[in-house]
Amino acid sequence: MNNKGVLKNLTLSILFIATLFLEGCGLFGGSGGDGGNLVGVPGREGWYMATPYGMRSVPAGTFHMGQADEDVAASMINFNRQVTIGGFYMDETEITNNEYRQFIQRMMEDSASTLGRDFIMTELYPDTTVWMKDFTNHMGDPMQEYYYMHPAFDDYPVVGVDWEAAKVFAEWRTDYLNSYRESLGEFPMPAFRLPSEAEWEYAARGGRDMAKYPWGNPYIRNAKGCMLANFKPGRGNYYDDGNAYTAQVMSYFPNDFGLFDMSGNVSEWCEDAFNPASVPLVWDLNPTFFDESEPRKVIRGGSWKDIAYYLETGTRAYEHKDSTRAYIGFRCAMTYLGRSSGAEF
């Protein structure tokens, strides 16, 4: 061994002996109440995963993801497959106009100087022109003028928001909550995010494996003849469910997980990139298909302008991530941390 190696070993030995000496003096916790035992870092006990405001808990489970009825479109892109989903939380309703307005106001107050007002208004602000440009020869002027801004529509789902803006909203919502928790000296909560396609489908079924709709099978009316979702029941018929356009959130019965409008009202962005062959490619535990080069992103659930086929829990659809539509909104999910006691669900 050369002189440098001997010197290095000697230095390490001196540091080790000094450390033992300092521990004996209590500087490293040797006499700090742990009796010299390995007890972990103090002050980290007591984590409790509280249900975030406006969310519902979705327990972990296994289900058959895929078609729950005949593949009417003969798409051949969603064969049945058994997968397992970990516990998570999901917004009980779609994000509303008023909730999204809070986000825009905060961005204007806190981030306009860094992001620029133009970026916020062009990239994050809802595209109100969708009510005119999505439909040919349609009198969408009143919806364009009033839908997002007027208090009459505060509790209606926000539309005209693309996939990228929905993800920025989730990031802001995470920072907004955890900044408050930090001020109280509490541990941060997991990030809000868009649900994966598998999480969305699992949550939509509400614990009913192979259910055609969130409320079960096989009809879109209940025993009293009332529509169970906001959609297009027939050609030229939009109002049989009580709403010509979107409906106020919570207008229809929730599913067994307590989630509203998992079918109908507005379609919802998911995290996954769309690939017609993704079903056999993803893993069977918390499957998600990521592809940053793929501009198409999954949307689920059908909307106020869609026929019943798109309301089915197993129907897949997509839209380009930079597209804004009068019939696409979103809701957030959050991963559950820790082992469940069962009380959360």
C-alpha angles and dihedrals in degrees: 000000000000126000093263091056093048091049092049093051091047091051092050091049091052091049091050093050090047090051092052089049093050091048089054088054090053096247091121097038099270090133096022096112100278095095090232091296130135101253102148130246111314124233097044100097128106104051111168121182102222118198106254116242112274094013135110127215117245112198123224115262150137125260143160107262116204141042117010095181140012115322094241095181091046086228094151091202103111113050117170117272131168112237137167124230126199122228117280144153126247133189109262090222137022114274106275131222092253094049091050089047089060088056093050093048092050091048090052092049099042109023108028091095092055105031096031128240091255092057092051093048096045102035106028107023112092114264101240092183090075089089088065104033099043095062128046118230092359126143095232097147096104092049091046091051101041113019099086102025106038119086089226087077099039093115096044121101115271115244134180091061119127128216094262093052091048089056092049088051090054091050092049091047090053093050092044093055097040094047087059092046091049090054087058093047093248128141115262121260121235117272124278110236144157112282119251116249090251092049090049093052093045091050092045092057091054094213094313104123113216091006112162093211132017089258094049132254147015117327136066094213128062126230090278092054095252119144114248097207143019109259143111108289095187146349109309090355114119102141104061089095092052098258130083092194129005121341130228108267115264091028091126133044118281123237123250092280090056094252120143129215097004083150121042133354094080133354113244134228117240128197095244128099111234119251122159088216098045097102096076092036101060126078120261094237115073092335118205129166114217122186117153091189092059111089093191115091129190120259122187142189106039125247146240091283097046131094121244094267090073091051092065116110092232099050115110125205138161145202133192111269095237094050122108119203138182089231104045125086134144148221131209134243132200129201117244112235124212135009115315120240089199093244091096091062 
